[in-house]
């Protein structure tokens, strides 16, 4: 499913009153052309066996029946106006058939309206009939669904802030009159744009046809479809007008229209580093309870009788693929009351079984615990991997560790998951064992970027080759080195610029060169702009590799015990200069380039992970 396209079905292309409008006898409302019959605006996104709808309109039941939506996996809400939420109660059959609470994504203002409009769903009072069962996720950045990244696009609908959504190489922008410049950067390189174009006459909250065409000209998608169309625009007549205007790739959408959208660019980012997709923080950063063995986990949770929802793996780097699994674990645990748990190993299995082939680690155990907390896990079991553990058969591994100790209720894994002696256990066997032992097995599809499945291996390759921005896209955040600061030879302070000299704890180090970075000093919550050099200082005939970081616009003389260095972009390779003065001049240019880099995407700060706050 890594490269499977998204199938888009237009469920409704009309306005808040629909077309035909009640008691209206205009030529569109009385048209015999079925394309002029427009339900309230909504779309269905399908990929593999998963379905996501954007907005539950008052027509949702009719739309779902007409599109034959057999299952529903998530709901995205653009805003809280009646024509976009009043079909919310009609999701109940999916709750009943699927026996699961549906995740709903939107902004805070939308959820406030939803809670008022459907108070009986959220007030916790006893009910004598079914009510929708949902979990609300506040959207404050990109989030994973259907094996790819969804990017929220802030829009302005009169005085109301609403959301559009980008998915792969497509975007859906309904109900808006304007958008901030920062949103334009999220809408580049589109194949398909579905866009609000209410009518020709200006409206204070919606785009006109001409305004939509002006935005299309600016964004240059390959294909554009108008939606939220009033009864002012006859389908055939308007399409003919667009064609005669030299716009063959722009047309009115219609109810039932189906499109395919590629997903090779689902983790949206620019090649110049102005925008890096980071995961949305659906939950607060929590402290993960760490256990050294499954038996220790069992002793702690036995009295509560809570089982585990479990992810198993090395989770080195916790990249976007890992995050998709871990967030699904957190979601299922929240729905069932179980303990969201990761089972991982230190040292890694390969370090024990084939040490000569063991890859360099991207992250430390402390970083993994920190990132487990960021995706909402409650606990983590870090087992020492031993030869005795390696000799366990798949059946014994499940019986002794998953069932007996971890009281597993569900296991969520990737498609290529293997376990047990000589890795003979696979997903098929795990499912068979789950059926026999009474736990569910959920296989999460891989996340891909530009046709490449995200993996720790491809991230290591990118880092080793200096493609640090690309690695950040796959990780969902900048690559980070941590460690103690040591005193250097004082060359930088005497001849060029003062630096902090880091001894990294990670095994994987970027290739030699000069990088745009942000640095967090031990004891501080914010990060500071910086430039970092990795290399041997050839100008001064150095030999050993050092990692030196210069803090920009910072004149204090400090010597912290520890720092974190976050790598954003590689500026250039390290090279030997003829003199310290020539090197100092080049470093000045590097600093200026770094300042320009930070200035370019400062306006996109809202999509950065809360773990990496920026400062002016």
C-alpha positions, 0 to 999 in steps of 0.5 A: 500500500506504500504507493497506493493512490487516494481515491477521492469521491465528491459526496457533495459539491453544493452550498449550505442550502444545497442545490436545488434550493427550497422554493427556488425555480431558477434554471439551475434548481429546475435543471434536468442535468443531474450534475446540477443537483448538489448536496452539502459540501463533503468528500470521501477519501479511500485508500486500501480498505480505509475510509475518511470523510471530510465533514459530516453534512446534514446530507451525510446519511444520504451521501454515505448510502449513495457512495456505499461507505461500508466502513469509516475510519476517521472524520476530519472537520473543516469548521463548525458551521451547520452545513458541515457538522449536522450529520454527525449523529449519523456515524452511529452505525459505524460505531456499532458495526466496527465496535470502535470509537471514531477519531475526529480531527479539527480545531478547538473552535470546531470542537467547542461548537460540536460539543454544544450542538451534540451535548448528549454525546459529550456530557457523560450522562446515562443514555438509553439509546446509542450515541456517537462514540468518538475521540477528539484530536485537536489539529495543530500540525500534520498528523498520520492517517491511512499510512500518509501525512495529512497537512492542515491548511489554515484558511479564513472564512470571514472572521472564522479560522477554518481548515483545509487539508492536504493529502499526498499531492491533493488538497481540499479547500472549502468554505474560505474567502482568503488564506494567509501567505504561510498557507501557500507554501503548503499547497505547492506541487499539487496534482489536484486542487478542490477549491471553494468557488461559490459564484461570480458575485462577490461574497464576504466569506467565500471565493468567487470564480475569478478569485479561485482562478487567480489562486489556481494561477498562483498555485498551478495545480495540474487539475482544479475542481470547484466546489461549494457551488451556488445555484448561480453556476449552471454545470455545463454552461460554466464548464463551457465558459472555462473551456473557452477561456483557455482553462481545460484543466479547471471544471466544476466538481459534481456529486459522485465525481471520483478522482485519484491522487498520488501519495508520493509527497504525503510528508509535505516539505520544501527542498529549501527547508522552509517547511518540514512536516512534523507530527501533530501533538494530539496528546500532551508530553507525558512521562513514560513509565519504564520497566526492565522486564515484562514481569516488572510491568506485570507486577506494576499493573496486575492489580489494575487488571488493565491489559496492554495494547502493544507495539513491538520493535527497536524503534530506532529514531522513531521515524514517521513509520514508527509514529504511525504505529505508536499513535495507533497504539495510543488511540486504541489504548485510549478507546479500550482503557488498556495500557499503551505500551512499547516493547523494545530491546537494548541492546538491539537483537542485531548487536547481539546476534551479528555485531559486525553487521549492527547498524549505528544507532540513530537515537539513545534510550533516553531519546526513545523514552522521551519520544514515546511520551510525545506520542502518548504512550504510558509505558515502555518495556526495555528488555535486554536482548540475550541469546536465551531470549533469541532462542525462544520460539514464536509460540513461547515468545507470545505465551511467556512475554505477550500473554502471561506477562504483558496481558496483551489485548492487541498487538500493532505491528508493521507489515514486515514484522518478524519474531521468535527464534531465527525470525521465523514468526511473521504477521500471518503466524502472529494473527493465528496465535492471536486468534488462539490466545485471544488478542487482536493483531493490527497491521499498520501500513508503511509510511512512504515519502516520494515513493520510498518507504520510510525506514531507519536504514534510509534515514541512516543513509541520508544522514551519512551522505549529508542529506540532513533535511531529507532525513528530517522529513522522514523522521518527522523532526530534525535529527538530534545529537545530545551529549556533554560539552568539553573544553576545546583547544580554544582555537575558535575563540582566539582566531574565529568564533567561540564554539561549544564542543559536543561529545555526542552520545549517538552512534550515527553522526552526520557527514563532515560539513557545516550545518544550520542547527538549533541548540538547546543548552542544558537547563533551558526550554528553548532552542537557540539559532546556531551553526555547527561544524563537523570535521577535523579543522583542516585549516589548523591541521586537525586530525580527530573529528570534532563537533563544534557549535557556534550560537548566533547572536549570543555574546555570553561566555558559558560552558554548559555541561550538556547540549542538544544540537538539532540539525536542519540543513547542510550548508557546505562541505568542510574544506581547508582555508589558506588562513584563519582570516579566510576561514573567519570570512567564510564562517561569517557567510555561513552565519548570514546564510543560517540567519536567512534560513531561519527568517524564511520559515519563521512564519511557519512556526505553527507546524513545528513540533512542541519539542523543538520550539523556535525563538526570534 
